[in-house]
Amino acid sequence: MRHFVTSGEGLPQWSSPISHAVVVDDMCYLSGQLSIDSDGHYVAGTPAQEAQLAFDNLFRALDAAGFEPANLVFVDIAFTDLGALPEVNEVFAGRFEAGRRPARTIYQVAALPFGGQVKVMGVAIRERRSSNAA
C-alpha cells in the first residue's frame, strides 16, 4: 500500500506537482528539500544555514509520513559548490547520533531550484518487530 505525503505541519507549500514523501510498506522515499519556508519561499543564507532548513524540512516530511530521523538509512546531498562540504558536514553531524548516521552521497550540481545552494533527500525504513520476540 502506498501513502503520498503532500502536506504536513511546517512543510513548504510546493508550487511543483510532487509529494514530499511516498511511503511504501516500511519504506519512506523523501523528495529533495531545499531552504524553503512553510509558505514556499526560498530562504537564502550560507550553505550551512540552507542545509539546516533543508534538514528541518526533511525531518518534517519524515514526521508527516510517520517516521523518525533515526529511521533514515540513506541521505543524498547536492551542492552548487563542494567547497561548502566542511560546513554542511557540521550540520549533518549535528543532526544524527555518532555511530548511527545514515549512509550518504554528496555531489556538485550546476544549479538548484530558486538559486539554492544545498538540497537534501533521503530514504528511511521502519524496522519490523519480530513476531518471535521472547
Backbone bond lengths (Angstrom), bond angles and torsions (degrees), N, CA, C in turn:
res aa  C-N    CA-C-N  psi(-1)  N-CA   C-N-CA  omega(-1)  CA-C   N-CA-C  phi
1 M - - - 1.447 - - 1.524 108.80 -
2 R 1.315 116.96 139.66 1.459 122.29 179.46 1.527 110.74 -109.40
3 H 1.320 113.63 145.44 1.466 120.96 175.84 1.524 106.75 -130.04
4 F 1.315 116.59 127.44 1.456 122.07 -178.19 1.525 109.49 -104.52
5 V 1.326 116.77 122.29 1.460 122.42 179.87 1.525 107.90 -96.82
6 T 1.325 114.94 107.61 1.465 119.71 -178.64 1.519 112.55 -109.25
7 S 1.341 116.23 -10.18 1.459 119.95 177.82 1.520 108.35 -156.25
8 G 1.313 114.94 165.28 1.454 121.38 178.94 1.514 108.61 178.35
9 E 1.321 116.06 164.51 1.458 120.26 -177.31 1.523 111.35 -58.90
10 G 1.333 115.62 121.86 1.453 121.84 176.80 1.515 115.10 80.77
11 L 1.338 117.92 -6.32 1.464 119.71 179.91 1.524 110.64 -73.25
12 P 1.318 116.84 143.71 1.471 119.62 177.86 1.527 111.34 -60.74
13 Q 1.300 115.39 145.02 1.459 120.79 172.81 1.528 106.92 -85.40
14 W 1.312 116.08 108.18 1.465 121.41 -175.84 1.511 112.37 -73.29
15 S 1.304 115.51 144.30 1.458 120.34 169.40 1.525 109.26 -91.82
16 S 1.329 117.16 -12.90 1.456 122.68 179.09 1.522 110.27 -90.06
17 P 1.319 117.51 148.84 1.466 121.11 -178.99 1.531 112.15 -83.50
18 I 1.342 117.03 69.37 1.459 121.53 -178.88 1.524 109.99 -134.41
19 S 1.314 115.99 170.11 1.460 122.70 172.61 1.518 108.24 -101.42
20 H 1.324 116.59 148.54 1.464 120.32 174.20 1.522 110.01 -68.66
21 A 1.331 115.31 -34.10 1.462 120.71 -179.07 1.520 108.82 -155.00
22 V 1.328 114.09 154.07 1.459 120.62 172.45 1.523 106.50 -129.07
23 V 1.324 115.03 125.78 1.464 121.22 179.15 1.525 108.25 -102.65
24 V 1.328 114.95 127.12 1.456 121.87 175.44 1.525 106.30 -126.66
25 D 1.321 115.72 109.82 1.461 121.57 -176.06 1.535 109.48 55.18
26 D 1.344 117.88 -117.40 1.464 121.57 -177.68 1.524 113.01 -97.87
27 M 1.328 117.25 10.97 1.467 122.15 -178.33 1.527 110.20 -109.76
28 C 1.323 115.38 143.58 1.463 121.63 176.73 1.527 107.96 -127.96
29 Y 1.322 115.76 119.83 1.459 122.50 179.06 1.522 107.55 -103.94
30 L 1.337 116.01 120.78 1.462 121.62 -172.79 1.523 111.45 -105.88
31 S 1.324 115.62 129.81 1.458 121.04 176.26 1.523 110.39 -67.03
32 G 1.321 115.24 158.34 1.450 120.60 177.64 1.518 110.99 -61.13
33 Q 1.324 115.63 134.10 1.458 121.85 -179.56 1.525 109.24 -115.33
34 L 1.306 114.85 139.36 1.459 122.64 -179.36 1.521 109.65 -115.79
35 S 1.307 115.41 -176.85 1.460 122.94 175.27 1.532 107.69 -81.25
36 I 1.343 114.15 76.49 1.460 121.64 -176.45 1.526 108.06 -123.05
37 D 1.328 117.54 133.90 1.463 119.47 177.79 1.527 110.08 -80.90
38 S 1.327 116.64 175.65 1.462 120.85 -174.69 1.526 113.04 -65.20
39 D 1.335 117.50 -17.66 1.465 121.01 176.49 1.522 112.49 -88.00
40 G 1.327 116.95 -0.90 1.456 120.63 178.42 1.515 114.29 88.85
41 H 1.343 117.46 15.76 1.464 121.31 -179.42 1.531 110.10 -99.00
42 Y 1.308 115.45 135.85 1.460 121.40 176.24 1.524 109.50 -65.70
43 V 1.338 116.45 136.02 1.460 122.79 178.36 1.526 107.30 -114.21
44 A 1.327 116.23 104.56 1.461 120.88 -179.03 1.525 109.98 -74.34
45 G 1.313 115.57 146.43 1.451 121.04 177.32 1.510 109.25 -171.46
46 T 1.311 116.16 -167.54 1.463 120.02 174.12 1.533 107.33 -69.14
47 P 1.323 118.51 163.15 1.464 118.88 175.93 1.532 112.67 -55.47
48 A 1.324 117.70 -37.94 1.466 120.13 178.72 1.532 110.95 -65.54
49 Q 1.317 118.02 -42.31 1.463 121.29 178.70 1.530 110.72 -64.48
50 E 1.328 116.11 -41.56 1.456 119.75 178.94 1.527 110.66 -67.14
51 A 1.327 117.03 -37.98 1.463 120.44 177.32 1.529 110.49 -64.05
52 Q 1.343 117.69 -40.27 1.468 121.04 178.21 1.522 110.74 -57.08
53 L 1.331 116.88 -49.58 1.465 120.33 -178.29 1.529 110.82 -68.74
54 A 1.324 117.67 -37.42 1.464 120.09 177.24 1.532 110.46 -62.49
55 F 1.352 117.61 -42.68 1.462 120.26 176.59 1.529 110.78 -67.06
56 D 1.337 118.24 -37.74 1.467 120.22 175.19 1.530 109.28 -55.52
57 N 1.330 116.52 -46.76 1.463 120.68 -179.58 1.526 111.59 -65.64
58 L 1.323 117.64 -39.49 1.458 121.09 177.99 1.525 109.97 -61.40
59 F 1.331 116.50 -44.15 1.463 120.54 -179.53 1.530 111.51 -68.74
60 R 1.334 117.65 -33.62 1.468 120.50 175.13 1.523 110.61 -65.20
61 A 1.334 116.40 -40.57 1.468 120.31 177.35 1.525 110.25 -64.43
62 L 1.329 117.22 -41.29 1.463 120.59 175.87 1.526 110.51 -58.03
63 D 1.323 116.48 -47.89 1.455 121.71 -179.12 1.526 110.81 -60.77
64 A 1.324 116.93 -45.24 1.468 120.78 179.70 1.528 111.47 -62.43
65 A 1.336 116.37 -26.99 1.462 121.47 179.16 1.526 112.43 -88.15
66 G 1.343 117.16 -4.77 1.449 120.89 179.96 1.522 114.20 86.56
67 F 1.320 116.56 23.26 1.465 122.70 179.15 1.524 109.48 -117.34
68 E 1.327 115.54 170.57 1.461 122.56 178.40 1.520 109.78 -122.72
69 P 1.334 117.79 159.32 1.465 120.06 176.68 1.530 113.12 -53.92
70 A 1.329 117.69 -34.06 1.465 120.66 179.00 1.521 112.28 -65.29
71 N 1.347 117.63 -16.20 1.458 121.37 177.98 1.528 112.78 -80.63
72 L 1.336 117.42 -12.17 1.469 119.64 179.99 1.526 109.99 -65.74
73 V 1.325 115.85 129.83 1.461 120.79 176.82 1.528 111.31 -113.38
74 F 1.336 116.44 -15.81 1.460 120.40 -178.18 1.520 109.31 -150.81
75 V 1.325 116.07 134.04 1.465 122.66 176.56 1.526 107.77 -129.26
76 D 1.302 115.48 137.26 1.460 123.60 179.77 1.522 106.71 -116.89
77 I 1.328 117.61 126.04 1.469 121.49 -178.33 1.523 109.15 -123.35
78 A 1.321 115.74 122.21 1.460 122.17 176.50 1.525 108.49 -107.40
79 F 1.328 115.73 137.29 1.460 123.41 179.92 1.521 109.48 -123.24
80 T 1.313 116.20 151.95 1.463 118.31 168.35 1.524 110.25 -89.07
81 D 1.346 117.20 -13.03 1.465 121.65 176.98 1.528 108.72 -148.16
82 L 1.331 116.72 108.59 1.462 120.04 -179.63 1.522 112.72 -63.06
83 G 1.305 117.69 -11.60 1.458 120.64 175.07 1.524 111.88 -62.33
84 A 1.333 116.57 -18.36 1.467 121.03 179.14 1.528 112.33 -83.44
85 L 1.324 117.52 -0.69 1.461 120.21 -176.48 1.531 113.90 -54.52
86 P 1.343 120.76 -45.29 1.475 118.57 -178.65 1.535 113.35 -57.72
87 E 1.339 117.59 -43.61 1.462 118.33 -178.40 1.526 112.03 -73.73
88 V 1.320 117.82 -32.03 1.463 119.78 177.26 1.531 109.75 -74.56
89 N 1.334 117.64 -31.51 1.464 120.47 174.08 1.527 110.92 -58.86
90 E 1.329 116.96 -38.46 1.460 120.52 177.63 1.525 110.94 -62.73
91 V 1.321 116.41 -42.01 1.465 120.50 177.69 1.528 109.33 -63.06
92 F 1.322 116.88 -48.15 1.465 122.12 -179.99 1.525 110.58 -57.63
93 A 1.326 117.09 -49.17 1.464 121.32 -178.36 1.529 111.32 -61.56
94 G 1.327 116.89 -34.90 1.455 120.31 -179.76 1.521 114.15 -75.42
95 R 1.314 117.37 -14.55 1.461 121.83 -178.14 1.521 113.88 -90.47
96 F 1.342 116.67 -16.22 1.462 120.43 -174.12 1.519 110.46 -132.84
97 E 1.302 115.46 146.25 1.458 122.33 178.94 1.528 110.09 -66.24
98 A 1.318 116.73 133.55 1.468 121.25 177.61 1.518 108.97 -55.87
99 G 1.309 115.87 137.00 1.454 121.42 -179.45 1.519 113.69 84.07
100 R 1.352 117.43 -6.20 1.468 121.11 -179.94 1.525 110.57 -133.82
101 R 1.318 115.98 29.83 1.463 119.94 -179.75 1.526 110.00 -82.13
102 P 1.334 116.75 145.01 1.462 119.04 179.87 1.528 111.79 -70.09
103 A 1.317 115.30 159.58 1.458 120.31 170.11 1.527 107.16 -64.46
104 R 1.334 116.73 158.33 1.465 117.95 179.32 1.514 111.52 -155.94
105 T 1.304 113.76 162.16 1.457 121.62 168.73 1.513 106.99 -123.55
106 I 1.323 115.91 152.77 1.457 122.40 173.58 1.521 107.89 -135.31
107 Y 1.295 116.64 146.11 1.461 120.26 177.71 1.523 109.12 -163.26
108 Q 1.314 113.91 160.84 1.465 120.85 179.40 1.514 109.23 -98.92
109 V 1.327 115.54 139.53 1.461 122.60 176.99 1.530 108.66 -121.48
110 A 1.314 116.34 160.32 1.462 120.31 -179.70 1.527 111.69 -70.97
111 A 1.323 117.36 -35.27 1.462 120.75 -177.58 1.523 109.41 -161.32
112 L 1.334 115.01 156.85 1.462 122.87 174.73 1.527 108.03 -126.56
113 P 1.332 117.79 157.08 1.465 119.62 178.30 1.531 111.84 -55.14
114 F 1.315 115.35 148.06 1.468 124.71 177.95 1.528 113.18 65.27
115 G 1.316 117.95 7.55 1.461 120.29 -176.38 1.520 112.11 80.59
116 G 1.329 116.77 16.41 1.455 121.27 -179.76 1.520 112.70 -61.18
117 Q 1.329 115.32 160.77 1.464 121.25 -179.24 1.520 113.22 -107.40
118 V 1.354 116.93 -22.99 1.457 121.75 -175.37 1.530 109.17 -140.79
119 K 1.327 115.78 135.95 1.462 121.38 174.19 1.522 107.92 -131.77
120 V 1.335 117.38 136.26 1.468 120.99 177.68 1.527 109.65 -124.63
121 M 1.317 115.34 142.85 1.457 121.48 174.60 1.515 107.23 -143.88
122 G 1.312 117.03 168.74 1.453 117.24 -176.49 1.506 114.66 -164.58
123 V 1.314 113.35 177.79 1.460 123.25 176.47 1.527 106.78 -132.66
124 A 1.318 115.95 133.98 1.468 121.16 178.52 1.525 109.03 -125.26
125 I 1.303 115.55 152.56 1.460 120.98 176.66 1.517 108.43 -135.08
126 R 1.306 114.57 136.90 1.454 120.83 176.52 1.526 106.43 -94.83
127 E 1.315 115.82 121.24 1.460 119.56 -178.79 1.513 109.92 -71.25
128 R 1.313 114.70 134.77 1.472 120.25 178.82 1.520 108.89 -81.42
129 R 1.281 114.26 141.62 1.469 119.70 175.73 1.521 107.69 -83.59
130 S 1.296 114.94 135.73 1.463 120.17 179.61 1.521 109.95 -68.26
131 S 1.332 115.79 135.00 1.455 119.47 176.70 1.520 111.19 -78.96
132 N 1.342 116.61 -6.27 1.459 121.70 179.24 1.529 111.98 -98.15
133 A 1.332 117.11 16.47 1.468 120.01 -176.74 1.525 110.23 -61.56
134 A 1.325 115.21 139.53 1.470 119.80 -178.37 1.492 111.28 -82.89
